[in-house]
């Protein structure tokens, strides 16, 4: 449990409970105040439990005697006692029930935040993976055409020639992937803005793209993150214009 809660609310008819009426009868309205004071103390205490050995501190704060506080804790069913290695502590199961909606909301927000972060990370990984594949496929196609042109005069049944072509293809593919990874590393954690040329695919004129520090691409002209397909296209453009982009970064 959290050490403190931002707000502590109990039912407005709390004073109408038979045990509270009995408490007020025995100690006047001061008894009611003591009970509420103790509940507030528990609400802001680690684990919502308070050591009985420190009751004297609360007595000093409230300007009442320790026996009166002990009576309020032990007599009216508002609080319970638990033992641990450090001694006796009192808590309120009723208070813990009141706080359940708060902790449920905290847990839901935490789960939603983790889910959102996981989805963003997955989206980013999919964008970068697809971009690597696209760049590799485009370059590989070019290399295949060049290789086939260069090898047109070679015997097709020459195994060494075929192996050499395959090695060249794999080497070029690896070099391109390495270059793109290095390009991504250079942009990692950097936020830059640039305007897309026009016309550019299906983007509007003067579209401003922002690369966030998280690695996402954001269309500032419409205040919206790029879709996976749009991100592929823009990343290809960025990789093609990497020298200009890196110059922009060096001057910022």
Backbone torsions as a table, in degrees:
resi	resn	phi	psi	omega
1	UNK	NA	152.4	178.9
2	UNK	-68.8	155.5	179.4
3	UNK	-67.5	-42.5	179.1
4	UNK	-135.1	160.7	174.6
5	UNK	-117.3	145.9	-174.8
6	UNK	-64.7	-33.5	179.5
7	UNK	-140.3	144.7	178.8
8	UNK	-125.9	114.5	-179.0
9	UNK	-124.5	136.7	171.5
10	UNK	-124.8	163.4	-173.9
11	UNK	-55.2	142.1	-179.9
12	UNK	-68.0	-17.2	177.6
13	UNK	-98.0	18.7	-179.2
14	UNK	-54.6	-38.4	-176.7
15	UNK	-68.8	-14.7	-175.5
16	UNK	-88.4	-4.0	177.7
17	UNK	-66.5	146.8	-177.0
18	UNK	-59.6	-39.4	-179.5
19	UNK	-66.9	-35.1	178.7
20	UNK	-70.6	-38.8	177.1
21	UNK	-63.3	-38.0	177.1
22	UNK	-65.4	-39.9	178.3
23	UNK	-62.3	-44.5	179.9
24	UNK	-66.4	-36.4	178.6
25	UNK	-63.0	-38.9	-176.2
26	UNK	-79.3	-35.1	-174.0
27	UNK	-125.8	15.8	-176.0
28	UNK	60.8	-163.9	-176.1
29	UNK	-69.4	-17.6	176.7
30	UNK	-60.9	-35.2	178.8
31	UNK	-63.5	-40.0	176.8
32	UNK	-62.1	-43.4	179.2
33	UNK	-62.6	-39.2	178.3
34	UNK	-62.5	-44.3	-179.7
35	UNK	-61.0	-45.7	-179.9
36	UNK	-65.4	-40.4	178.7
37	UNK	-59.5	-42.9	179.4
38	UNK	-66.3	-39.7	177.5
39	UNK	-64.0	-42.6	177.8
40	UNK	-63.3	-39.8	178.4
41	UNK	-61.7	-43.8	178.1
42	UNK	-64.1	-39.2	-176.9
43	UNK	-61.8	-30.2	-177.6
44	UNK	-104.3	11.6	-178.4
45	UNK	-103.8	145.6	178.9
46	UNK	-53.6	124.3	179.7
47	UNK	71.7	1.8	-180.0
48	UNK	56.7	38.7	174.9
49	UNK	-132.8	147.7	-176.4
50	UNK	-134.3	134.0	-177.8
51	UNK	-69.6	133.9	178.5
52	UNK	-65.3	-26.1	179.9
53	UNK	-66.1	-17.1	-178.7
54	UNK	-103.7	14.3	179.7
55	UNK	-59.1	-30.6	-179.3
56	UNK	-61.8	-30.2	177.8
57	UNK	-66.6	-40.7	177.7
58	UNK	-69.0	-35.3	178.4
59	UNK	-62.0	-41.6	177.5
60	UNK	-63.4	-40.6	-179.3
61	UNK	-65.2	-42.1	-176.4
62	UNK	-88.3	-8.1	-179.4
63	UNK	61.4	42.0	175.1
64	UNK	-130.7	170.5	-177.5
65	UNK	-83.9	155.1	177.6
66	UNK	-60.9	-42.9	178.5
67	UNK	-58.4	-36.4	178.6
68	UNK	-64.0	-45.0	179.5
69	UNK	-63.8	-42.0	178.5
70	UNK	-61.5	-36.7	178.4
71	UNK	-65.2	-43.9	178.8
72	UNK	-61.5	-39.2	-178.0
73	UNK	-70.5	-39.5	-169.0
74	UNK	-97.6	-13.0	-166.9
75	UNK	-105.4	-31.0	-165.6
76	UNK	-108.3	11.3	175.4
77	UNK	72.5	12.5	180.0
78	UNK	-85.0	-24.2	-174.3
79	UNK	-133.7	158.6	178.9
80	UNK	-128.9	158.5	-178.7
81	UNK	-111.3	139.3	175.8
82	UNK	-133.3	145.8	179.5
83	UNK	-106.4	139.5	171.3
84	UNK	-140.8	-173.5	-175.3
85	UNK	-64.0	-21.2	-179.2
86	UNK	-93.1	-4.0	179.9
87	UNK	124.9	-156.1	-177.4
88	UNK	-94.1	140.3	176.6
89	UNK	-131.6	150.7	173.7
90	UNK	-112.5	149.7	179.2
91	UNK	-147.1	177.1	179.0
92	UNK	-131.1	112.3	177.2
93	UNK	-64.9	-30.0	177.8
94	UNK	-65.5	-43.4	176.3
95	UNK	-61.3	-44.6	-179.7
96	UNK	-60.4	-35.1	176.1
97	UNK	-66.6	-39.3	178.6
98	UNK	-64.8	-31.6	-176.5
99	UNK	-85.5	-9.3	-178.2
100	UNK	-55.4	-46.8	179.2
101	UNK	-58.6	-36.6	179.3
102	UNK	-63.7	-48.5	-178.2
103	UNK	-69.1	-30.9	175.5
104	UNK	-64.8	-40.5	178.8
105	UNK	-66.8	-40.9	177.5
106	UNK	-61.0	-43.8	179.9
107	UNK	-64.7	-41.3	179.6
108	UNK	-64.5	-41.9	178.0
109	UNK	-64.0	-39.4	179.4
110	UNK	-64.7	-44.2	179.9
111	UNK	-65.1	-40.3	179.6
112	UNK	-64.4	-39.6	178.8
113	UNK	-64.7	-43.4	179.0
114	UNK	-65.1	-39.8	179.6
115	UNK	-65.6	-42.4	178.9
116	UNK	-62.6	-43.2	179.7
117	UNK	-64.3	-39.5	179.6
118	UNK	-65.8	-39.8	179.5
119	UNK	-66.4	-41.0	179.2
120	UNK	-63.9	-42.3	179.9
121	UNK	-64.5	-41.9	179.1
122	UNK	-64.1	-41.0	179.4
123	UNK	-62.3	-43.2	-180.0
124	UNK	-64.2	-44.2	179.8
125	UNK	-63.2	-38.3	178.6
126	UNK	-65.9	-40.7	179.0
127	UNK	-61.8	-48.3	-177.2
128	UNK	-68.3	-39.1	179.1
129	UNK	-63.5	-44.4	-179.8
130	UNK	-65.4	-37.8	179.1
131	UNK	-64.0	-43.5	177.9
132	UNK	-59.7	-41.6	-180.0
133	UNK	-65.1	-42.8	-179.1
134	UNK	-63.7	-46.5	-179.3
135	UNK	-64.3	-41.6	-179.7
136	UNK	-65.1	-42.3	-179.2
137	UNK	-65.4	-42.3	-179.4
138	UNK	-63.8	-46.1	-178.8
139	UNK	-67.5	-38.0	179.9
140	UNK	-63.2	-39.5	179.0
141	UNK	-61.4	-41.9	178.6
142	UNK	-63.4	-42.9	-178.9
143	UNK	-66.4	-36.9	178.3
144	UNK	-61.5	-45.2	179.8
145	UNK	-61.1	-43.8	179.4
146	UNK	-65.6	-43.1	-178.3
147	UNK	-64.6	-41.5	-180.0
148	UNK	-66.5	-36.1	178.3
149	UNK	-67.1	-43.7	-179.0
150	UNK	-67.7	-30.3	-174.8
151	UNK	-97.5	10.3	-176.0
152	UNK	-65.6	-23.5	-178.4
153	UNK	-91.9	-3.8	-178.3
154	UNK	-89.7	153.6	176.3
155	UNK	-64.7	132.9	-177.0
156	UNK	-69.1	-20.5	-178.3
157	UNK	-94.2	11.7	179.4
158	UNK	-81.8	104.0	-175.8
159	UNK	-63.1	-39.1	-178.9
160	UNK	-64.3	-35.5	178.8
161	UNK	-67.0	-43.3	179.8
162	UNK	-63.2	-43.2	179.6
163	UNK	-63.6	-38.4	179.7
164	UNK	-65.3	-40.9	178.9
165	UNK	-63.5	-43.5	179.8
166	UNK	-63.1	-41.5	178.3
167	UNK	-62.9	-40.2	179.2
168	UNK	-64.8	-39.7	178.3
169	UNK	-63.0	-47.4	-178.9
170	UNK	-64.1	-38.5	179.2
171	UNK	-64.9	-44.4	179.4
172	UNK	-65.4	-39.0	179.4
173	UNK	-64.4	-41.7	178.9
174	UNK	-67.0	-41.9	179.8
175	UNK	-61.0	-41.0	180.0
176	UNK	-66.0	-43.2	179.1
177	UNK	-63.6	-40.9	178.9
178	UNK	-64.0	-41.8	179.3
179	UNK	-62.5	-40.0	-179.7
180	UNK	-69.2	-40.0	177.5
181	UNK	-61.8	-41.8	177.8
182	UNK	-63.9	-37.6	177.9
183	UNK	-63.1	-42.9	178.3
184	UNK	-64.0	-40.1	-179.9
185	UNK	-63.1	-38.0	179.6
186	UNK	-65.3	-29.0	-179.5
187	UNK	-93.0	-5.5	-175.5
188	UNK	-63.4	128.1	177.7
189	UNK	75.6	8.1	-179.4
190	UNK	-108.2	139.3	177.9
191	UNK	-112.3	120.4	179.5
192	UNK	-134.1	159.3	176.8
193	UNK	-126.2	143.9	176.2
194	UNK	-154.0	156.6	-178.9
195	UNK	-101.7	131.3	179.2
196	UNK	-72.1	145.2	175.4
197	UNK	-67.1	161.2	179.8
198	UNK	-128.3	133.7	-0.5
199	UNK	-77.9	150.2	178.4
200	UNK	-142.8	104.6	-179.0
201	UNK	47.4	-127.4	-178.2
202	UNK	-105.1	20.4	-179.9
203	UNK	-86.6	149.4	179.3
204	UNK	-74.4	166.3	178.5
205	UNK	-66.0	142.1	178.7
206	UNK	60.9	34.0	176.4
207	UNK	-72.4	125.8	179.5
208	UNK	-99.2	125.7	179.6
209	UNK	-107.5	134.6	175.9
210	UNK	-117.7	125.5	171.8
211	UNK	-88.4	113.5	-179.2
212	UNK	-75.7	162.1	178.1
213	UNK	-63.9	-23.8	179.0
214	UNK	-78.0	-9.6	179.7
215	UNK	99.7	-1.4	179.8
216	UNK	-84.8	151.2	175.6
217	UNK	-102.5	130.0	-172.7
218	UNK	-125.6	130.5	175.9
219	UNK	-85.7	101.3	-175.9
220	UNK	-72.3	-20.4	-179.2
221	UNK	-68.1	-28.0	178.9
222	UNK	-123.5	7.9	178.0
223	UNK	53.2	55.2	-177.7
224	UNK	-150.6	139.2	176.2
225	UNK	-66.6	148.8	179.3
226	UNK	-71.1	146.5	173.3
227	UNK	-71.1	169.1	-179.5
228	UNK	-59.0	-43.3	-179.3
229	UNK	-64.6	-44.5	179.3
230	UNK	-63.7	-39.8	-179.1
231	UNK	-62.6	-38.8	177.9
232	UNK	-57.2	-47.5	-176.5
233	UNK	-64.5	-45.2	-176.9
234	UNK	-69.7	-38.4	177.3
235	UNK	-62.6	-38.4	177.2
236	UNK	-62.1	-41.8	177.8
237	UNK	-64.2	-42.6	179.9
238	UNK	-63.0	-40.9	180.0
239	UNK	-66.4	-36.9	178.3
240	UNK	-66.8	-36.8	-177.8
241	UNK	-102.5	28.7	-172.6
242	UNK	-61.4	-34.0	-179.7
243	UNK	-64.0	-42.0	178.2
244	UNK	-66.0	-41.2	-179.6
245	UNK	-64.8	-41.9	-179.7
246	UNK	-67.5	-28.5	174.8
247	UNK	-68.5	-39.1	177.7
248	UNK	-60.3	-42.8	-180.0
249	UNK	-63.9	-40.3	-176.2
250	UNK	-65.6	-21.1	-178.8
251	UNK	-97.9	-2.2	-179.0
252	UNK	-97.9	NA	NA
